[in-house]
Amino acid sequence: MRRGLLTATLLFVGSLCCSMGCSDASGPGLGGTTATVTDPTGDTFGTDTAQIDLTAMTITRDTGGITVVLDFVADVVHPASQAPNALRAFIDFDTDQDSATGRSSAVDDVTGTVTAIGVDYELDMFLLPDSSALITDSQGEPTGIVTLAIDGKRLTVRIPRALLGGDDGFLNAAVIVGSPGGFKDIAPNGGHLQLGGTGAVMPYPALQRLAGTPRGTS
């Protein structure tokens, strides 16, 4: 797992579930605002046969938190299934919309793409049991667990404000997806999704695609 978190995470999950609850109980609040980035079909990279092809990421912000929706070409296979085509993903959130703060993006680390975000919080969709995914902060420390909802080619996850440090939900974001065999696709193909704020979205440079060692599996 990223930053060597896998072992610590698996030990931590039980106690976190007891203390915080493994749920996304915070329902939608008021003042919904939505941003979407689309991604071309057929632009996957890497050599593994399980080509996880992302078509869009949508984030809706309201007073209670954010709702993230990922859309794919094919039906989503749950991360906990351990199947060769099971989904793996990092979704990076720049909650202060300041690229000079936070850690580097998983998208940048793996592909060499320039997202122009500094990651304050990250959703780690790796090897957690049941229907869970982990939220970590800029230091790689867990802040809580959320529930993944899968419906055919769509995955939805609700993240309460409390797991994002009480942030107002206006943020920048980027996502990288793949399978146990390696990463396969990103969105957007450069720059980032911007939800609110005044900063300009980065122009999208040509993507430098790297197969490499699958990030998050060692």
C-alpha positions in Angstrom: 0.0 0.0 0.0 1.1 3.6 -0.6 3.7 4.8 2.0 4.0 1.3 3.3 0.6 1.5 4.9 -0.8 -2.0 4.0 0.3 -3.9 7.1 -0.5 -1.1 9.5 -3.9 -0.6 7.8 -5.0 -4.2 8.1 -4.2 -4.2 11.8 -5.9 -0.8 12.2 -9.1 -1.6 10.4 -10.7 -3.5 13.3 -10.1 -0.8 15.9 -11.1 2.0 13.5 -14.4 0.3 12.7 -15.1 0.0 16.4 -14.2 3.6 17.3 -15.5 5.4 14.2 -17.8 3.0 12.5 -17.2 1.5 9.0 -19.9 3.5 7.3 -20.6 6.6 5.4 -23.5 7.5 7.6 -23.3 11.2 6.8 -26.0 11.7 4.2 -26.2 14.5 1.6 -26.4 17.9 3.0 -27.5 21.2 1.4 -25.9 23.3 -1.3 -24.9 20.7 -3.8 -22.2 21.6 -6.3 -20.9 19.1 -8.9 -17.8 18.9 -11.2 -17.0 16.1 -13.7 -14.0 15.2 -15.8 -14.3 12.7 -18.6 -11.7 10.3 -19.9 -11.4 8.7 -23.4 -12.2 5.0 -23.8 -9.4 2.8 -24.9 -6.6 4.9 -23.4 -5.4 2.4 -20.8 -1.7 1.7 -20.3 0.4 -1.1 -18.8 0.8 -4.7 -19.9 -1.6 -6.6 -17.7 -4.6 -8.1 -19.5 -7.1 -6.7 -17.1 -7.6 -3.3 -18.6 -9.6 -1.2 -16.2 -10.9 1.6 -18.4 -12.2 4.7 -16.6 -14.6 7.0 -18.5 -15.4 9.7 -15.9 -15.0 11.0 -12.4 -17.8 13.1 -10.8 -17.6 14.8 -7.4 -20.6 16.5 -5.7 -20.0 18.7 -2.7 -22.6 19.6 -0.2 -22.6 20.8 3.4 -22.2 17.3 4.8 -19.3 16.1 2.7 -18.6 14.9 -0.9 -19.9 12.1 -3.1 -17.5 10.6 -5.6 -18.7 8.7 -8.6 -16.4 6.7 -11.0 -17.7 5.4 -14.3 -16.0 2.6 -16.2 -16.3 0.8 -19.6 -17.0 -2.5 -18.0 -18.7 -3.7 -14.8 -16.7 -3.0 -11.6 -15.3 -6.0 -9.8 -15.1 -5.3 -6.1 -11.6 -4.6 -4.7 -12.1 -7.1 -1.9 -12.7 -10.0 -4.4 -9.0 -10.5 -5.1 -10.0 -11.3 -8.7 -7.4 -10.6 -11.4 -9.7 -7.8 -12.7 -10.6 -6.4 -9.2 -10.6 -2.6 -9.0 -7.6 -0.9 -7.4 -7.6 2.9 -7.1 -6.2 6.0 -5.4 -8.4 9.2 -5.4 -6.3 12.2 -4.3 -8.0 15.3 -2.8 -6.4 18.7 -2.6 -8.8 20.2 -0.1 -7.1 23.5 0.4 -6.6 23.8 -3.4 -2.9 24.7 -2.9 -0.4 22.5 -4.8 2.4 23.7 -2.5 0.9 21.9 0.5 0.3 18.2 1.1 2.1 15.1 -0.4 2.6 14.2 -4.0 -0.3 12.7 -6.0 -0.4 9.0 -6.8 -1.1 10.0 -10.4 2.1 12.0 -10.6 4.2 9.3 -8.8 3.1 6.5 -11.2 2.8 8.2 -14.5 4.9 11.3 -14.5 1.8 13.4 -15.3 1.5 16.9 -13.8 -1.7 17.1 -11.8 -0.7 20.3 -10.0 -2.3 19.2 -6.7 -0.9 18.8 -3.3 -2.6 15.8 -1.7 -4.2 16.6 1.7 -6.4 13.5 1.8 -6.5 10.3 -0.2 -9.0 7.5 -0.7 -7.1 4.2 -0.8 -9.0 1.4 -2.5 -6.7 -1.5 -1.7 -7.3 -4.8 0.0 -9.6 -3.7 2.7 -12.3 -6.2 3.7 -16.0 -6.2 2.8 -17.1 -3.0 1.1 -14.6 -0.7 2.7 -12.0 1.9 1.6 -9.6 3.9 3.7 -9.2 7.7 3.9 -5.7 8.9 4.8 -4.3 12.4 5.5 -1.2 14.1 4.1 1.0 12.2 6.5 -0.5 8.8 5.4 -2.4 8.5 8.7 -5.9 7.0 8.5 -8.8 9.3 9.3 -11.6 6.8 8.7 -13.3 4.2 6.6 -16.0 4.6 4.0 -18.3 2.3 2.1 -18.1 1.5 -1.6 -21.3 1.1 -3.5 -21.0 -0.7 -6.8 -23.8 -0.7 -9.5 -22.7 -2.3 -12.7 -20.2 0.1 -14.4 -20.4 2.7 -11.6 -18.8 3.0 -8.2 -20.0 5.5 -5.7 -18.5 6.5 -2.4 -19.7 9.1 0.2 -17.0 10.8 2.3 -18.2 12.9 5.3 -16.6 16.2 6.0 -15.2 14.8 9.3 -12.9 12.4 7.4 -11.5 15.4 5.4 -10.6 17.4 8.4 -13.9 19.3 8.3 -13.1 20.8 4.9 -15.9 22.7 3.1 -15.8 20.2 0.2 -14.5 22.6 -2.4 -11.4 20.9 -3.7 -9.2 19.6 -6.5 -8.9 15.9 -7.3 -7.3 13.3 -9.5 -7.7 9.5 -9.7 -5.6 6.5 -10.8 -7.2 3.1 -11.3 -6.0 -0.4 -12.1 -6.1 -4.0 -11.1 -3.8 -6.3 -8.9 -1.5 -6.5 -12.0 -0.9 -2.8 -12.1 -2.3 0.6 -12.8 -4.3 1.1 -16.0 -5.9 4.6 -16.3 -6.1 8.0 -14.8 -8.5 11.0 -14.9 -8.0 13.6 -16.1 -5.1 12.9 -18.4 -3.3 15.9 -17.0 -4.3 18.7 -14.6 -7.1 17.9 -12.2 -10.8 18.1 -11.5 -11.7 21.4 -9.8 -14.7 21.7 -7.6 -15.2 25.3 -6.6 -12.4 27.7 -5.9 -10.8 30.4 -8.1 -7.6 28.7 -9.4 -7.4 27.8 -13.0 -7.3 24.1 -14.0 -3.9 23.1 -15.4 -3.7 22.6 -19.2 -3.6 18.9 -20.0 -0.1 17.9 -21.1 0.6 14.7 -23.1 0.5 11.8 -20.7 3.8 10.0 -20.0 2.6 6.4 -19.6 4.7 4.1 -17.4 3.9 0.5 -16.8 6.4 0.0 -14.0 5.9 -1.8 -10.8 2.3 -1.6 -9.6 2.2 1.2 -7.0 0.5 0.1 -3.8 1.2 -3.6 -4.2 4.6 -3.8 -2.5 
